[in-house]
Amino acid sequence: MLEMSHIEDREASMRTRDNPHTHTDTDTYTDPPSPKSLSDIENITPLKSTSRGSKEISGIWKGLCVNRTSRVVVSRALVLISLLLTAALCGTVSYIYLSRLEMNRYQDELDSISFRIVASSNDFLQTITHQTEELSSVYSVFYPNPESWPNTSISGVQTIYEDILNSGIPFVGHCPIVRPDQLAVFEAYALEVFGNVNDFPPGCGQYGVFSTDINGSIYHDTTAETSFSEHNILTPILNAGFQGYDIYAPWLMLYNVHSHIDRGTAMDNVLACTQSNSYKKCSTLSGVFNRNPSTAVISPTVANYDPSETVVGYSIATFEWVDVFSGILPDYIEGIDCVLKAGEFQYTFSFKDGEAVFKGAGDMHDEEYSSERHSSTLSLNSSTELYVPYQLDIYPRDSFYSIYNTDVPLIMCVSGVSVILFTSAIFFLYDYFVEANSAAQENILSAKRRYVRFISHEVRTPMNTVCMGLKLLENGITKCSDENNELIQDLVEITHDLQASAESAVTVLNDLLNYDKIESGTLKLEFSNIDLWELVRTSVRALSVHATQKFIQLNVFCEDKVPVSGLMGNSSHQCGKNLHELYCHGDICRLAQVLRNLLSNAIKFSPSNSVIDISVTWNPQGLKGTKPLGPLPVDKNDSSLVSDVTITPAGSILVSVRDNGPGISKENMKYLFQEGVQFNANELQNGQGSGLGLCISKYIVHLHGGQIWAESEGEGCGTVFYMEIPVVRIVGYTRTNSSAGLEGPMVRHTTTVESSDCISSVEAKPRVLIVDDASTNRKLLTRILKLHGYESDVLCDGEECVEMYESANDVTTYGCILMDYQMPRLNGPEATKRLREMKIDVKIIGLTGNVMSDDVSYFLRCGADGVLFKPFDIKKFENIIREPLLR
């Protein structure tokens, strides 16, 4: 028989780690009444409660149950309406969606075109700027001394300018800076250069350094004075290259470029830039000039040997914007307008067959597409402030937009409506069959849970009376009679058998409860560090009495296959250093449940005078890659650790249980760990057991990241069950506080599995108040408590208990209240809640036959310090008594 007292000890003694008095109406739970017969299971409804929150929850629960069918109907109606609306709107939605796809493609193409125009324009400007800067570098190398300037003409100038002119630049030249006091010497030098060098045509420099006035008249400029500049400098064109344009006739040589406001202001900006930046970052653009919009790129020139980097001249390249935009787009793209903005002036260009066409001055784009504007600023990546900012605005026209505006969205919408209507019909047909199956499964699950509740309460409650009565009877017979009397011996054995049968029935109930938790996904683990060897030793010792009754020998082997002696003693056997440094991080009560299930099955199915071998083996390579469960096993900041602690994965520990039972055939082996499976139940188990033990064990082991399996050579050959659990090695494990009863995360928790000893007789035992509506229970509880040294008083229900504390002056009489769950007038949880609201700080222990997790958690939330399941167990009761109050 599998002893479940310690396995259920933790669940029966659940403590709330938070303040149990903290409670709101929203988590009120109404205790359902116990059904009086199986026929009443279908009619279970929540009880009314004295608390407002419980009434509200009860009303909501009833409303939800009654209106469930209505909610399903409403939900289906909403789904149907949604589908019909979707079908009705499908055309519009699909049309909008596909239209947006086309518009997205249109926008993407327009974005791409705009990006190409802007990027190509910037690349062109960067290229021309780089060429003018290179030209300035040539003059710096040829004339590195500042004293050589401004008399700095270079022979073979056309060859030097050839690369620049071939890139589509109509004019490129160099202008030294000439101060008025240098003018006479410079003009004489220039005329000598023009007369002796064949690169210059006749007539160059015939006017000397000249400028033009506001009327366009030419005059000899000797003062360098302008209305827009504070710099009195002349910048005559001394060297130039041009491609035959009339505007660049030979007489253009020695023209003072600084006299023109657009280019002169740009030159002043360059001079200002060089005051705070390197001259290499001071190139700039002039304003737009000429009928065909043109712009000049101006770069400064300094003498190489001049440490002050004073500007001594400028390199100038002039280009037309129509040349900048030509060749950027493919010849099949039309319908694009490009508006160039230079300060307050605007110029419009269009594209045809890949070439740019100048449409005229001003913004001439189609106003209908003003919202489609793509605007970007042109830049030289220079530190010089531009004389005027340059901006490109790009717009589409109808011929471009019409390419992407098609009838495809309208064609696709009809197909979408048809697909949705057809899918809706299929959906409702499928929903009909799914709902029928779901309702059937839900009814089965609901009935099963009600049945578990019914069985738990209606069996545990009378079983509580039976077990307490048998314990009192056994104690009375033992104390009051002669132990050598054969009749007395028979009576004692009969009471033992009766208690075993009662506990067997409770074990079946526990299996049903655990299986229900597994199905509902509410089975939870409480993690601690577990010495598996100690756990095996304790489990074997707990079941040794049952083995002795059948004359079965239990052999335990540790690693080296050497039988362990002294296993049944109180002291731990030292089973090798390796195993004593290995720990499983898991739930000790659940693993104990698995071990006891395997051991009890081996004892149950093995014949008398047989041997059962239990082996514990460490596999350093076992279960590789398994992640640790729960939080970090060791708090390395724990000040009570006397040495450094190291934690490393250490493979697995394999526990095997070999019996000499009937064995299992290969055909039956595949069904072994399924729920409700029993082979030859009447013959081998006398109809006992639930058939759930191995199924529950498999689930628990898998929760720990382990494996469980069985091997058998066939019927009549016995069976070996294996359980493999991942472990970690913990080194530096000593604690300074290692006395009994002091447990922390690093204490070996096998003491939790074994029954705690009763409270020492020298300790003061609290007076107990028993609150139970059943007179038999009150009488038996009083006698059991008295037998173990407790004084007690009794009350009939929760209302009496509350009234007593309301009227009593001394509320410290009782150290513990043993509170039944279901009582007339006021049940146990509600009475507990009332007492906590009255600031009664006495320890309250619930006693219930309702073992469902909802019932237990509700009792705890109301303020109970622990909950015991019926039948009443004095050892579990004393475990809770010995725990300190958490409030």
ZAMARGU-4260 file (C-alpha; in steps of 0.2 Angstrom, whole numbers, plus 5000, padded with zeros to 4 digits):
<rodrens>
0) 5000/5000/5000 | 5007/5017/4995 | 5008/5028/5010 | 5002/5046/5005 | 5002/5055/5022
5) 5019/5063/5018 | 5016/5066/5000 | 5000/5076/5004 | 5008/5084/5019 | 5014/5099/5009
10) 4997/5101/5000 | 4987/5099/5015 | 4998/5111/5025 | 4999/5125/5011 | 5004/5141/5018
15) 5002/5158/5011 | 5018/5168/5010 | 5009/5184/5008 | 4997/5191/5021 | 4982/5179/5022
20) 4971/5193/5028 | 4973/5203/5012 | 4957/5199/5003 | 4945/5208/4991 | 4928/5205/4985
25) 4934/5200/4968 | 4943/5184/4975 | 4929/5178/4986 | 4925/5160/4983 | 4908/5152/4988
30) 4910/5135/4995 | 4899/5123/4985 | 4888/5111/4996 | 4892/5093/4997 | 4880/5082/4987
35) 4871/5070/4997 | 4869/5057/4983 | 4876/5054/4966 | 4859/5060/4959 | 4863/5077/4967
40) 4879/5079/4957 | 4871/5088/4943 | 4862/5100/4954 | 4877/5108/4963 | 4875/5126/4965
45) 4885/5139/4975 | 4879/5142/4993 | 4874/5159/4998 | 4887/5169/5009 | 4885/5182/5022
50) 4898/5193/5013 | 4893/5205/5000 | 4908/5199/4988 | 4902/5181/4990 | 4884/5185/4985
55) 4890/5195/4970 | 4902/5181/4964 | 4888/5168/4967 | 4876/5179/4957 | 4888/5181/4943
60) 4892/5162/4943 | 4873/5158/4941 | 4871/5171/4928 | 4886/5164/4918 | 4879/5146/4920
65) 4861/5151/4915 | 4866/5162/4900 | 4880/5151/4893 | 4868/5145/4879 | 4863/5163/4875
70) 4881/5169/4875 | 4885/5156/4862 | 4870/5160/4851 | 4874/5179/4852 | 4893/5175/4848
75) 4888/5165/4833 | 4876/5179/4827 | 4890/5191/4829 | 4901/5180/4819 | 4888/5178/4805
80) 4885/5197/4805 | 4904/5200/4804 | 4906/5188/4789 | 4891/5196/4780 | 4898/5213/4783
85) 4915/5207/4777 | 4907/5200/4761 | 4897/5216/4758 | 4913/5226/4761 | 4924/5215/4752
90) 4923/5223/4736 | 4927/5240/4743 | 4941/5234/4754 | 4949/5224/4740 | 4947/5239/4728
95) 4955/5250/4741 | 4968/5238/4745 | 4973/5235/4727 | 4972/5253/4723 | 4984/5256/4737
100) 4995/5243/4730 | 4995/5252/4713 | 4998/5269/4722 | 5012/5262/4732 | 5020/5256/4716
105) 5017/5273/4709 | 5024/5282/4724 | 5039/5270/4724 | 5043/5274/4706 | 5041/5292/4709
110) 5052/5291/4724 | 5065/5282/4714 | 5065/5294/4700 | 5066/5309/4712 | 5080/5300/4721
115) 5089/5297/4705 | 5087/5315/4699 | 5093/5323/4716 | 5107/5310/4718 | 5114/5312/4700
120) 5113/5331/4702 | 5123/5331/4718 | 5135/5319/4710 | 5138/5331/4696 | 5141/5345/4708
125) 5153/5335/4718 | 5162/5330/4702 | 5164/5348/4696 | 5169/5354/4713 | 5182/5341/4714
130) 5189/5346/4696 | 5190/5365/4701 | 5199/5360/4717 | 5211/5350/4707 | 5214/5365/4696
135) 5218/5376/4711 | 5230/5363/4717 | 5239/5364/4700 | 5241/5382/4702 | 5247/5380/4719
140) 5261/5368/4714 | 5266/5379/4699 | 5267/5395/4709 | 5270/5389/4727 | 5277/5406/4733
145) 5265/5420/4738 | 5277/5433/4730 | 5274/5426/4713 | 5255/5431/4713 | 5246/5437/4704
150) 5257/5435/4689 | 5253/5417/4687 | 5249/5411/4669 | 5252/5393/4665 | 5258/5388/4647
155) 5248/5375/4638 | 5232/5379/4647 | 5221/5370/4635 | 5229/5354/4638 | 5226/5356/4657
160) 5208/5360/4655 | 5204/5346/4642 | 5197/5334/4655 | 5186/5347/4663 | 5179/5353/4646
165) 5176/5335/4640 | 5164/5332/4655 | 5151/5344/4647 | 5158/5360/4656 | 5157/5375/4643
170) 5169/5386/4652 | 5183/5384/4665 | 5196/5396/4670 | 5207/5403/4684 | 5207/5421/4691
175) 5221/5427/4702 | 5217/5441/4715 | 5224/5458/4710 | 5224/5472/4721 | 5223/5490/4713
180) 5241/5494/4718 | 5246/5478/4708 | 5236/5482/4693 | 5249/5491/4681 | 5262/5477/4683
185) 5249/5464/4681 | 5241/5471/4665 | 5258/5472/4657 | 5262/5454/4662 | 5245/5449/4655
190) 5247/5457/4638 | 5265/5450/4637 | 5257/5433/4640 | 5243/5435/4627 | 5255/5441/4614
195) 5269/5427/4616 | 5258/5412/4619 | 5249/5404/4604 | 5235/5397/4615 | 5227/5413/4615
200) 5218/5420/4600 | 5221/5438/4594 | 5212/5452/4604 | 5214/5444/4621 | 5215/5457/4635
205) 5213/5472/4623 | 5203/5481/4636 | 5215/5477/4651 | 5206/5472/4667 | 5188/5477/4663
210) 5171/5476/4671 | 5153/5481/4665 | 5141/5493/4672 | 5123/5491/4675 | 5119/5495/4657
215) 5131/5482/4651 | 5144/5495/4645 | 5163/5490/4647 | 5175/5501/4657 | 5193/5499/4662
220) 5192/5494/4681 | 5206/5502/4691 | 5198/5504/4708 | 5190/5487/4711 | 5175/5496/4720
225) 5158/5487/4720 | 5141/5491/4729 | 5140/5474/4737 | 5157/5469/4743 | 5169/5476/4756
230) 5184/5468/4747 | 5193/5480/4735 | 5200/5466/4724 | 5200/5462/4705 | 5199/5444/4699
235) 5202/5445/4680 | 5202/5429/4670 | 5220/5425/4665 | 5219/5407/4659 | 5203/5400/4652
240) 5196/5385/4642 | 5179/5386/4633 | 5170/5376/4619 | 5166/5389/4606 | 5152/5398/4614
245) 5149/5416/4608 | 5148/5422/4626 | 5166/5417/4629 | 5174/5427/4614 | 5193/5431/4616
250) 5189/5448/4622 | 5182/5440/4638 | 5200/5438/4644 | 5204/5449/4659 | 5186/5451/4663
255) 5184/5455/4682 | 5173/5441/4688 | 5172/5449/4705 | 5162/5464/4698 | 5147/5452/4695
260) 5135/5452/4710 | 5132/5433/4709 | 5149/5427/4707 | 5157/5442/4717 | 5147/5438/4732
265) 5151/5419/4731 | 5170/5424/4730 | 5167/5435/4746 | 5159/5420/4755 | 5174/5409/4750
270) 5186/5422/4758 | 5175/5422/4774 | 5175/5403/4775 | 5194/5402/4774 | 5195/5413/4790
275) 5189/5398/4801 | 5190/5383/4790 | 5203/5374/4779 | 5203/5382/4761 | 5200/5364/4755
280) 5182/5364/4762 | 5177/5381/4755 | 5171/5379/4738 | 5154/5386/4733 | 5141/5389/4720
285) 5136/5406/4713 | 5119/5412/4709 | 5110/5408/4692 | 5114/5418/4677 | 5111/5419/4658
290) 5095/5415/4648 | 5099/5396/4649 | 5100/5394/4668 | 5119/5393/4672 | 5129/5392/4688
295) 5147/5393/4692 | 5157/5383/4704 | 5171/5393/4713 | 5186/5385/4723 | 5199/5395/4731
300) 5218/5394/4727 | 5232/5396/4740 | 5251/5396/4738 | 5259/5380/4744 | 5273/5389/4754
305) 5261/5401/4762 | 5258/5395/4780 | 5244/5407/4783 | 5234/5399/4768 | 5229/5416/4761
310) 5218/5415/4746 | 5227/5421/4730 | 5215/5416/4717 | 5200/5406/4711 | 5196/5392/4699
315) 5179/5394/4691 | 5169/5381/4681 | 5152/5386/4673 | 5139/5374/4668 | 5121/5374/4662
320) 5107/5365/4672 | 5099/5357/4657 | 5116/5348/4655 | 5115/5342/4673 | 5098/5334/4671
325) 5100/5326/4654 | 5104/5307/4653 | 5098/5304/4671 | 5081/5295/4667 | 5078/5281/4654
330) 5070/5287/4638 | 5054/5278/4641 | 5050/5289/4657 | 5040/5305/4653 | 5028/5315/4663
335) 5040/5322/4676 | 5043/5341/4680 | 5058/5347/4689 | 5058/5364/4696 | 5075/5372/4701
340) 5073/5385/4715 | 5088/5397/4717 | 5084/5409/4730 | 5069/5419/4723 | 5071/5413/4705
345) 5063/5397/4699 | 5066/5387/4683 | 5056/5373/4676 | 5063/5358/4666 | 5054/5343/4659
350) 5060/5326/4652 | 5057/5318/4635 | 5066/5303/4628 | 5078/5304/4643 | 5084/5321/4639
355) 5080/5337/4650 | 5071/5351/4641 | 5070/5369/4648 | 5052/5374/4649 | 5055/5392/4655
360) 5057/5403/4670 | 5045/5401/4684 | 5036/5386/4692 | 5026/5378/4678 | 5022/5361/4685
365) 5004/5354/4685 | 4995/5362/4700 | 4984/5346/4702 | 4999/5336/4708 | 5006/5349/4720
370) 5003/5337/4734 | 5015/5325/4726 | 5030/5336/4727 | 5047/5328/4731 | 5058/5342/4738
375) 5077/5340/4741 | 5091/5353/4744 | 5107/5352/4734 | 5124/5353/4743 | 5142/5353/4740
380) 5147/5346/4757 | 5156/5362/4759 | 5158/5374/4774 | 5155/5389/4764 | 5138/5397/4765
385) 5130/5397/4748 | 5125/5414/4740 | 5108/5407/4737 | 5101/5390/4742 | 5097/5377/4728
390) 5082/5366/4729 | 5074/5354/4717 | 5055/5351/4717 | 5050/5336/4707 | 5031/5333/4702
395) 5022/5320/4691 | 5010/5324/4677 | 4995/5315/4670 | 5005/5305/4658 | 5015/5297/4672
400) 5001/5294/4684 | 4990/5285/4671 | 5003/5271/4669 | 4998/5265/4687 | 4980/5268/4687
405) 4972/5252/4681 | 4955/5242/4682 | 4963/5227/4691 | 4956/5232/4708 | 4938/5231/4701
410) 4941/5214/4693 | 4948/5207/4709 | 4934/5212/4721 | 4921/5201/4714 | 4932/5186/4717
415) 4935/5191/4735 | 4916/5192/4738 | 4914/5175/4731 | 4928/5167/4741 | 4922/5175/4758
420) 4904/5169/4755 | 4910/5151/4751 | 4921/5151/4766 | 4907/5157/4777 | 4897/5142/4772
425) 4911/5130/4776 | 4915/5138/4792 | 4897/5136/4799 | 4896/5118/4794 | 4912/5115/4803
430) 4907/5125/4818 | 4891/5114/4820 | 4901/5098/4821 | 4915/5106/4832 | 4902/5113/4844
435) 4893/5096/4846 | 4910/5088/4850 | 4915/5102/4862 | 4899/5101/4871 | 4900/5083/4874
440) 4918/5084/4880 | 4914/5098/4891 | 4900/5089/4899 | 4911/5074/4902 | 4924/5085/4910
445) 4912/5094/4921 | 4904/5078/4927 | 4920/5071/4931 | 4926/5085/4942 | 4909/5085/4951
450) 4911/5067/4953 | 4929/5069/4961 | 4922/5083/4972 | 4907/5072/4977 | 4919/5056/4980
455) 4932/5067/4990 | 4919/5074/5002 | 4907/5060/5004 | 4921/5047/5007 | 4934/5057/5016
460) 4921/5064/5029 | 4915/5047/5035 | 4933/5040/5033 | 4939/5053/5045 | 4927/5046/5058
465) 4932/5029/5055 | 4951/5032/5055 | 4950/5042/5071 | 4940/5029/5079 | 4951/5015/5074
470) 4966/5025/5081 | 4958/5028/5098 | 4952/5010/5098 | 4969/5003/5095 | 4977/5015/5108
475) 4964/5009/5121 | 4966/4991/5117 | 4985/4992/5118 | 4985/5002/5135 | 4971/4993/5144
480) 4974/4975/5140 | 4988/4962/5142 | 4999/4962/5126 | 5001/4943/5128 | 4983/4940/5126
485) 4980/4931/5110 | 4963/4939/5108 | 4970/4957/5111 | 4983/4953/5098 | 4970/4948/5085
490) 4960/4964/5089 | 4976/4975/5086 | 4979/4966/5070 | 4961/4969/5065 | 4962/4987/5068
495) 4979/4988/5058 | 4970/4980/5044 | 4955/4991/5045 | 4966/5007/5045 | 4976/5000/5030
500) 4960/4998/5021 | 4954/5015/5025 | 4971/5023/5020 | 4970/5013/5004 | 4954/5021/5000
505) 4961/5038/5004 | 4976/5034/4992 | 4964/5031/4978 | 4956/5048/4981 | 4973/5056/4981
510) 4977/5048/4964 | 4960/5054/4957 | 4964/5072/4964 | 4982/5072/4957 | 4976/5065/4940
515) 4963/5079/4940 | 4977/5092/4943 | 4987/5085/4928 | 4972/5086/4916 | 4968/5104/4922
520) 4986/5109/4921 | 4986/5114/4940 | 4999/5102/4946 | 5013/5113/4953 | 5030/5110/4959
525) 5039/5118/4975 | 5057/5118/4972 | 5071/5113/4984 | 5088/5104/4984 | 5086/5085/4985
530) 5098/5072/4990 | 5091/5058/4979 | 5101/5045/4989 | 5094/5051/5005 | 5076/5051/4997
535) 5078/5033/4992 | 5084/5028/5009 | 5070/5036/5017 | 5057/5029/5005 | 5063/5012/5007
540) 5063/5013/5026 | 5045/5020/5026 | 5039/5004/5016 | 5050/4991/5025 | 5036/4987/5037
545) 5025/4982/5023 | 5039/4972/5015 | 5042/4963/5031 | 5024/4958/5033 | 5026/4948/5016
550) 5043/4942/5021 | 5051/4952/5007 | 5069/4957/5008 | 5074/4974/5002 | 5091/4976/4995
555) 5098/4993/4991 | 5113/4995/4981 | 5124/5011/4979 | 5135/5014/4964 | 5147/5000/4966
560) 5133/4987/4967 | 5138/4983/4986 | 5122/4981/4997 | 5120/4995/5009 | 5120/4990/5028
565) 5111/4999/5042 | 5099/5007/5029 | 5084/5007/5042 | 5094/5016/5055 | 5091/5035/5059
570) 5109/5040/5053 | 5112/5043/5034 | 5123/5030/5026 | 5138/5038/5018 | 5136/5031/5000
575) 5151/5038/4992 | 5157/5056/4990 | 5150/5058/4973 | 5132/5055/4977 | 5133/5066/4992
580) 5138/5081/4981 | 5124/5078/4969 | 5107/5086/4970 | 5091/5087/4960 | 5082/5103/4960
585) 5064/5099/4961 | 5049/5095/4972 | 5054/5082/4985 | 5036/5077/4990 | 5032/5073/4971
590) 5048/5063/4969 | 5044/5054/4985 | 5027/5050/4978 | 5035/5042/4963 | 5048/5032/4973
595) 5034/5026/4985 | 5023/5021/4970 | 5037/5011/4962 | 5042/5003/4979 | 5024/4999/4984
600) 5020/4991/4967 | 5035/4980/4968 | 5030/4974/4986 | 5012/4972/4980 | 5016/4961/4965
605) 5031/4952/4972 | 5027/4935/4980 | 5031/4931/4998 | 5049/4926/5003 | 5056/4936/4987
610) 5069/4949/4985 | 5067/4967/4978 | 5083/4976/4972 | 5084/4995/4973 | 5099/5003/4964
615) 5105/5021/4964 | 5118/5025/4951 | 5126/5041/4944 | 5128/5043/4926 | 5140/5058/4923
620) 5134/5059/4904 | 5115/5056/4907 | 5102/5068/4901 | 5114/5080/4893 | 5106/5097/4888
625) 5093/5097/4901 | 5090/5114/4909 | 5088/5116/4928 | 5070/5118/4934 | 5065/5133/4944
630) 5076/5146/4952 | 5095/5145/4955 | 5097/5131/4968 | 5109/5140/4979 | 5109/5158/4985
635) 5128/5162/4984 | 5125/5178/4995 | 5119/5167/5009 | 5130/5172/5024 | 5127/5156/5033
640) 5137/5146/5020 | 5154/5143/5028 | 5163/5140/5011 | 5162/5145/4993 | 5149/5136/4983
645) 5150/5130/4965 | 5136/5123/4955 | 5139/5113/4939 | 5128/5101/4928 | 5133/5083/4933
650) 5123/5072/4922 | 5109/5061/4930 | 5105/5049/4944 | 5097/5032/4939 | 5086/5024/4952
655) 5080/5006/4947 | 5068/4995/4956 | 5069/4976/4952 | 5055/4964/4958 | 5050/4946/4956
660) 5033/4949/4951 | 5022/4943/4937 | 5031/4953/4924 | 5024/4962/4909 | 5022/4956/4891
665) 5028/4966/4876 | 5010/4969/4870 | 5005/4977/4887 | 5021/4987/4889 | 5016/5001/4878
670) 5000/5004/4888 | 5009/5003/4905 | 5010/5022/4909 | 4993/5026/4903 | 4979/5031/4914
675) 4967/5018/4922 | 4978/5004/4916 | 4978/4988/4927 | 4983/4971/4921 | 4974/4956/4928
680) 4967/4968/4942 | 4956/4955/4950 | 4969/4942/4951 | 4984/4952/4955 | 4977/4967/4965
685) 4961/4960/4972 | 4952/4974/4964 | 4962/4987/4973 | 4971/5003/4966 | 4965/5016/4954
690) 4977/5012/4939 | 4983/5030/4940 | 4999/5029/4950 | 5011/5026/4935 | 5002/5039/4924
695) 5005/5052/4938 | 5023/5046/4941 | 5027/5048/4923 | 5020/5066/4922 | 5029/5071/4938
700) 5046/5064/4932 | 5044/5073/4915 | 5040/5089/4925 | 5058/5087/4932 | 5066/5085/4915
705) 5068/5066/4918 | 5063/5049/4911 | 5054/5034/4918 | 5052/5018/4909 | 5050/4999/4913
710) 5058/4983/4906 | 5052/4965/4907 | 5057/4949/4898 | 5039/4944/4898 | 5026/4937/4910
715) 5033/4927/4925 | 5050/4936/4923 | 5048/4951/4935 | 5050/4969/4930 | 5063/4983/4932
720) 5057/5001/4933 | 5069/5015/4930 | 5068/5033/4935 | 5082/5045/4929 | 5083/5063/4935
725) 5095/5077/4930 | 5107/5083/4944 | 5119/5096/4948 | 5135/5095/4958 | 5136/5107/4973
730) 5153/5109/4981 | 5156/5119/4997 | 5139/5113/5005 | 5142/5115/5024 | 5130/5126/5034
735) 5134/5133/5052 | 5115/5131/5057 | 5112/5113/5054 | 5102/5108/5069 | 5085/5099/5067
740) 5071/5109/5061 | 5081/5123/5053 | 5079/5121/5035 | 5085/5133/5021 | 5089/5131/5002
745) 5105/5121/5006 | 5098/5109/5019 | 5095/5091/5013 | 5076/5090/5013 | 5074/5072/5016
750) 5067/5077/5034 | 5052/5084/5025 | 5047/5067/5019 | 5049/5058/5035 | 5035/5060/5048
755) 5040/5074/5060 | 5041/5068/5078 | 5027/5074/5090 | 5030/5090/5099 | 5041/5086/5114
760) 5033/5084/5131 | 5043/5098/5138 | 5036/5110/5126 | 5020/5120/5130 | 5006/5113/5120
765) 4993/5126/5115 | 4975/5124/5120 | 4964/5120/5104 | 4947/5126/5100 | 4938/5113/5089
770) 4924/5120/5078 | 4914/5107/5069 | 4896/5104/5067 | 4897/5085/5068 | 4896/5079/5086
775) 4905/5063/5082 | 4920/5072/5074 | 4921/5084/5089 | 4921/5069/5101 | 4934/5060/5092
780) 4945/5075/5089 | 4945/5079/5107 | 4950/5062/5112 | 4964/5061/5100 | 4971/5078/5105
785) 4970/5074/5123 | 4979/5057/5119 | 4993/5068/5113 | 4993/5080/5127 | 4982/5094/5120
790) 4968/5102/5130 | 4953/5107/5119 | 4936/5115/5119 | 4922/5113/5106 | 4910/5124/5097
795) 4896/5118/5084 | 4899/5131/5070 | 4908/5146/5064 | 4895/5158/5070 | 4897/5152/5088
800) 4916/5154/5086 | 4914/5172/5080 | 4902/5177/5093 | 4913/5169/5107 | 4928/5180/5101
805) 4916/5195/5100 | 4910/5194/5118 | 4926/5187/5126 | 4938/5199/5136 | 4953/5187/5135
810) 4956/5181/5117 | 4973/5173/5122 | 4965/5157/5129 | 4967/5147/5113 | 4983/5144/5104
815) 4975/5136/5089 | 4958/5134/5081 | 4954/5118/5071 | 4941/5124/5059 | 4929/5113/5049
820) 4925/5119/5031 | 4907/5115/5029 | 4896/5120/5044 | 4878/5128/5045 | 4875/5146/5047
825) 4893/5151/5044 | 4906/5140/5036 | 4924/5138/5040 | 4932/5150/5027 | 4920/5164/5031
830) 4922/5162/5050 | 4941/5163/5047 | 4939/5179/5037 | 4928/5187/5051 | 4941/5182/5064
835) 4955/5190/5054 | 4945/5206/5051 | 4943/5206/5070 | 4962/5206/5072 | 4962/5189/5080
840) 4980/5182/5078 | 4977/5164/5084 | 4983/5150/5072 | 4969/5144/5062 | 4970/5127/5054
845) 4957/5121/5041 | 4950/5103/5041 | 4941/5098/5025 | 4935/5084/5014 | 4935/5096/4999
850) 4952/5093/4992 | 4950/5103/4976 | 4963/5117/4974 | 4950/5130/4973 | 4943/5125/4990
855) 4960/5125/4998 | 4966/5141/4991 | 4950/5150/4996 | 4952/5144/5014 | 4970/5151/5014
860) 4965/5167/5006 | 4952/5169/5020 | 4966/5168/5033 | 4970/5150/5037 | 4988/5146/5042
865) 4986/5129/5034 | 4973/5116/5028 | 4972/5098/5033 | 4963/5085/5023 | 4952/5072/5031
870) 4956/5059/5038 | 4964/5069/5052 | 4982/5066/5054 | 4989/5071/5071 | 5007/5072/5064
875) 5002/5084/5050 | 4993/5094/5063 | 5008/5096/5074 | 5019/5100/5059 | 5008/5116/5056
880) 5008/5119/5075 | 5026/5120/5076 | 5028/5132/5061 | 5029/5150/5066 | 5016/5163/5062
885) 5019/5171/5045 | 5009/5187/5049
</rodrens>
